[in-house]
Amino acid sequence: MKVLELIERLESSSEFKEFSKKNPKAFLSSGFFVFDFEAGKNLQQLNYFIPSEKKIAVFSVSESGVEEKTSTLFDEEGKEKFHELKLKGLKADIDSVEEEVMEKLKKEKVSAKLSKIIAVLQPKDDGNGILWNLTCILEGLLILRIFIDAKTGKIIKFEKAGLMDFVKIGKK
């Protein structure tokens, strides 16, 4: 399912219509997607920032319907900026993200089996542009970090590391 189709499905739900009445200034701030190839399960969430409450409403969209949860932000000082996720001109969509990862794995000659992709669709830091922020987990505890410009479909950054590269062990 494409992002715009997912949003359309969400916005036509009774849960979202009720949310919109209560929070007319809320706006789409990000999308969160998990492709779990081992379990065969996918997760699709759309996140809406509520400026008046400084909270995020998380909508899980699945075949069984829509579920909403509101969470408090971790940024207690309010320094984090939230930009609206403007999807006009979106070229790299949910379905193309997986293909892009597979192509990159072939180019980089990575033979480890892909087990999970955690994908976040978010505005760039300055609010101009859209970015796919991907964390890919492969067999052998290999982790890939890939950033894709969602308007051009071009890979901006590619990092390959083992899980132990992310673990820091300090001295006593």
N, C-alpha and C positions, 0 to 999 in steps of 0.2 A: 504494500500500500504506500502511496506517495504521501509526503508531508501535508500537502494541501488537501488531499482527500481525508486524511486523518483529522485535520482541523475542522473540515466541513462536517464530518461525522460527529465530532465532539460538540461543535457549536449548535448542531440540530438536536442535541440531547436535552432532556428536561433538567438534568443536573446542572448543565452549563447555563441554560437559560435562567435558572434560579440564581446561580452564582453571579451572572451578569447584572441582574436586577439589584442585587445587594452591593455589587462592586463595579459600578459603571466605568471607573477610571483604570481598572485592571487591564494589563496588556500582556501579550505573549512575550516571554523573555527567553525561553529555551525549550529544546526538546531533548529527551533522554531515551535512548534506545539500547536494548541489549539483545544481541543475537547469540543464543546459546546453542551451538551446534551439537554438543554432546547430549544435552537433555532434550533438544528439539523444541525448546521453548523460546519465545521472544517476548520482550517487554517494550511497551510503547507508552511514554509519558509526555505530556505537554505541560509546561510550567508557566503560570501566569503570576506576574508580580502585582501585588496590591499595595500601591504607594501610601495610602492612608494608614495602613496597618503595618507597613514594612514587613510583609509576610509573602510567602510564595504558596499559591494554590497549585497542587500537583494533581493532574488528571491522568489516571491510568485508563487507556482505551484498549479494549480487547473485544473478542468476538462475543463475550458474555455481557458486554455493556461498558458503562463509564463509572468510574469510582473517583471521588474527590477526597483529598486530604490536604489540610492546610498546615504548613510548618513555619515555625519561627526561624528567622535568619540567624546564622552563626555570627554575623558581623554586628555585635552589640553597639558599637560606636557609630554605626551608620555611614562608614566611609566607602563601602562598596557601592559602585554605581551600577544601576540596572538600565539597560537600553532595550528598547522594543526590538523584537526579532522581526525584521521586515523581509518578507519572503519574495518580494518582487525580483524577478531575474534569477531565481534559484535554478541552477543547472545540475548540480550534483545532489541527487535525492537519495532517499533511504535505500532504494533498490540498487542504485549505482555505487553506493559506498562499499558494499560487499564485493562487487566486481572489481572496483579500484584496488581494494586490499589484495585480492587474489592475484591481480596483474603485477602489483608491486612485489609480492612474495616471489613470483616467478622471475622477475627482473633481478631481484637481489639474491636469487638462488637459495632461498630459505625453504628447506624441505620439511621442516617440522609441521605437523598437522595443526590447523587452526581450530581452537576449541571455543573461543568466545570473542566477540567484538562488543566493546562498550563504546557507544557513539553519542556524543553530545553535539547538538546543533545549537550554535550560540552566535550572538552578534560579536564582531571583533571588539577589542577593548575600547576603541574610540567610538563605537556605535555605528560606524560606517562599514558595511560589508557583513558577510555571513561566513562562519567558519565551522567545519566539521572537525571536532576534536576526538580522535579515535584512540582507544587503548585496545590493543589486540593481544590476547593471551593464547600462546601456542604450547604444544607439548614440550616437555623438558624445561618448563618454567621460563621460557623465552617470552619477552614482552616487547611489543612494538608500539611506538607512539607515532601517530601520523596526523598531520594537520592538512586539511584540504580546503581550499577556497571554494565555498559552495556556489559562488556565482560563475567561476570559470572552470571548476572541476580539476584544477591543477593542484598537485601536491606541493605544499609550501615547506613542510618539514617531515623528515623521516628519521626516527631514532630506533636503534635495536639494542636491547639490553637483556641481561638475565635478571631474574627476580632478586638475586642477592645484591645486585647493583643498587637496588632501592633500599636495602636494609643497611642501616649504619649501626655498628657495634661500638659502644663507647667503653673507655677504661674505667675501672672502679676507682 
